[in-house]
Amino acid sequence: MSKIDKFKNSVKQGKKFLIIISVVWLVLAILLVAPIAVAWSTAPYGESEDFLTNFVMNFIDEIVSFTAFFRMFATKGAISIFLKCLIPYTIAFIAFSIRGFWRTRPKGKYHDIEHGSSDWSIKGEQYKILSPNKGIILAKDNYLPVDKRGNVNTLIVGRFRFW
């Protein structure tokens, strides 16, 4: 399986994660980039006041108030700053998303394949070991005989369902 096929399979399996990533991008753009734009545009540029101190104080106020996205439209120059900040934010978010997506890709060709079922045997082959009609129930038409000689130790992995 080539790397391109692995990436295609991970995209196919990860469509729901792409939706989640898109929603997270939008929420963070509203809750993080918009306060940066409003704080940047409201921080005064002057010799008597330190721009960085004013920016940090305004940024904290905007983050806490959750109204920065709406105030951005009323503040002069905030929309252009928002768009300028949105570009590097989007590039960084895409880079981190691709890295995370790449790390969660399938590791091999047997990813998400069941590793223990009665499908392993050819029709009737399992009855050399198991009984088709009596004993301890393992699965439909598969019984562990209680009168069998030799090692009958069995590990059953599964779940019980009660309705």
C-alpha positions as CSV (number, residue, x, y, z in Angstrom):
1,M,0.0,0.0,0.0
2,S,1.6,3.3,-1.1
3,K,1.7,6.5,0.9
4,I,-0.9,8.1,-1.4
5,D,-3.3,5.2,-0.8
6,K,-2.8,5.5,2.9
7,F,-3.5,9.2,2.8
8,K,-6.7,8.6,0.7
9,N,-7.9,6.0,3.2
10,S,-7.2,8.3,6.1
11,V,-9.2,11.1,4.4
12,K,-12.0,8.7,3.7
13,Q,-12.1,7.6,7.3
14,G,-11.5,11.1,8.7
15,K,-14.3,13.0,7.1
16,K,-16.0,13.6,10.5
17,F,-12.7,14.9,11.8
18,L,-12.5,17.4,8.9
19,I,-15.9,18.8,9.9
20,I,-14.7,19.1,13.6
21,I,-11.5,20.8,12.5
22,S,-13.5,23.3,10.4
23,V,-15.7,24.1,13.4
24,V,-12.8,24.5,15.7
25,W,-11.1,26.8,13.2
26,L,-14.2,29.0,13.0
27,V,-14.6,29.1,16.8
28,L,-11.0,30.0,17.4
29,A,-11.1,32.6,14.7
30,I,-14.0,34.3,16.4
31,L,-12.7,33.9,20.0
32,L,-9.0,34.5,19.4
33,V,-8.3,36.4,16.2
34,A,-11.2,38.9,16.6
35,P,-10.0,40.0,20.1
36,I,-6.5,40.5,18.7
37,A,-7.9,42.7,15.9
38,V,-10.0,44.8,18.2
39,A,-7.2,45.1,20.8
40,W,-4.7,46.1,18.1
41,S,-7.0,48.8,16.6
42,T,-8.0,50.3,20.0
43,A,-4.5,50.4,21.5
44,P,-3.3,54.0,21.2
45,Y,-0.1,54.8,19.4
46,G,1.7,57.4,21.3
47,E,4.9,58.3,23.0
48,S,3.4,58.6,26.5
49,E,1.7,55.2,26.5
50,D,3.3,51.9,25.9
51,F,1.6,50.2,22.9
52,L,2.3,46.6,24.1
53,T,0.9,47.2,27.5
54,N,-2.3,48.7,26.1
55,F,-2.6,45.9,23.6
56,V,-2.3,43.2,26.2
57,M,-4.8,44.9,28.5
58,N,-7.3,45.5,25.7
59,F,-6.8,41.9,24.5
60,I,-7.6,40.5,27.9
61,D,-10.7,42.7,28.2
62,E,-11.9,41.6,24.7
63,I,-11.3,37.9,25.4
64,V,-13.2,38.0,28.7
65,S,-16.1,40.0,27.3
66,F,-16.8,37.6,24.3
67,T,-18.1,40.6,22.3
68,A,-15.0,41.2,20.2
69,F,-16.4,39.7,17.0
70,F,-19.3,42.2,17.0
71,R,-17.2,45.1,18.2
72,M,-14.8,44.5,15.4
73,F,-17.4,45.8,12.9
74,A,-17.9,49.0,14.9
75,T,-14.2,49.7,15.5
76,K,-12.3,51.6,12.8
77,G,-9.6,49.5,11.1
78,A,-10.4,46.3,13.0
79,I,-11.7,44.4,10.0
80,S,-8.5,44.9,8.0
81,I,-6.4,43.9,11.0
82,F,-8.7,40.8,11.4
83,L,-8.1,39.8,7.8
84,K,-4.3,40.3,8.1
85,C,-4.2,38.2,11.3
86,L,-6.5,35.5,9.8
87,I,-4.1,34.6,7.1
88,P,-1.2,33.5,9.3
89,Y,-3.6,31.9,11.8
90,T,-5.2,29.8,9.0
91,I,-1.8,28.7,7.7
92,A,-0.6,27.7,11.2
93,F,-4.0,25.9,11.9
94,I,-3.8,24.0,8.6
95,A,-0.2,23.0,9.3
96,F,-1.1,21.7,12.8
97,S,-4.2,20.0,11.4
98,I,-2.2,18.2,8.7
99,R,0.4,17.1,11.2
100,G,-2.3,15.7,13.5
101,F,-4.1,14.1,10.6
102,W,-0.9,12.5,9.4
103,R,-0.2,11.1,12.9
104,T,-3.7,9.5,13.1
105,R,-3.5,7.8,9.7
106,P,-3.8,4.0,9.5
107,K,-0.5,2.3,10.4
108,G,-0.9,-0.7,8.2
109,K,-3.1,-2.6,5.9
110,Y,-4.8,-4.5,8.7
111,H,-6.0,-1.4,10.5
112,D,-9.7,-1.7,11.8
113,I,-10.0,-5.3,10.7
114,E,-11.5,-7.7,13.2
115,H,-8.8,-10.1,14.4
116,G,-10.9,-12.8,16.0
117,S,-14.0,-14.2,14.5
118,S,-15.3,-17.6,13.4
119,D,-14.8,-16.5,9.8
120,W,-11.2,-17.8,10.1
121,S,-12.3,-21.4,9.4
122,I,-13.5,-23.1,6.3
123,K,-17.0,-24.4,6.6
124,G,-17.0,-27.2,9.2
125,E,-13.3,-26.9,10.0
126,Q,-14.0,-25.4,13.4
127,Y,-15.9,-28.6,14.4
128,K,-12.6,-30.5,14.7
129,I,-12.1,-28.6,17.9
130,L,-15.6,-27.3,18.7
131,S,-18.9,-29.1,18.8
132,P,-21.8,-28.1,16.5
133,N,-24.6,-28.8,19.0
134,K,-23.7,-29.3,22.6
135,G,-21.4,-27.9,25.3
136,I,-20.5,-24.4,26.5
137,I,-21.9,-21.8,24.1
138,L,-19.2,-19.8,22.4
139,A,-21.1,-18.4,19.4
140,K,-24.0,-19.4,17.2
141,D,-23.5,-23.0,16.2
142,N,-20.2,-23.1,18.1
143,Y,-20.0,-25.0,21.4
144,L,-17.0,-25.9,23.4
145,P,-17.4,-29.6,24.3
146,V,-17.2,-30.5,28.0
147,D,-16.2,-34.1,27.4
148,K,-13.2,-33.4,25.1
149,R,-9.9,-34.9,26.1
150,G,-6.8,-32.6,26.3
151,N,-6.5,-28.9,26.7
152,V,-9.9,-27.1,26.5
153,N,-8.7,-23.8,27.9
154,T,-10.5,-21.0,26.1
155,L,-10.3,-17.3,26.3
156,I,-13.5,-15.6,25.2
157,V,-13.3,-11.9,24.4
158,G,-16.5,-10.1,23.8
159,R,-19.4,-8.5,25.6
160,F,-22.6,-9.6,27.1
161,R,-25.8,-7.8,26.1
162,F,-28.8,-7.7,28.3
163,W,-32.1,-6.4,27.0
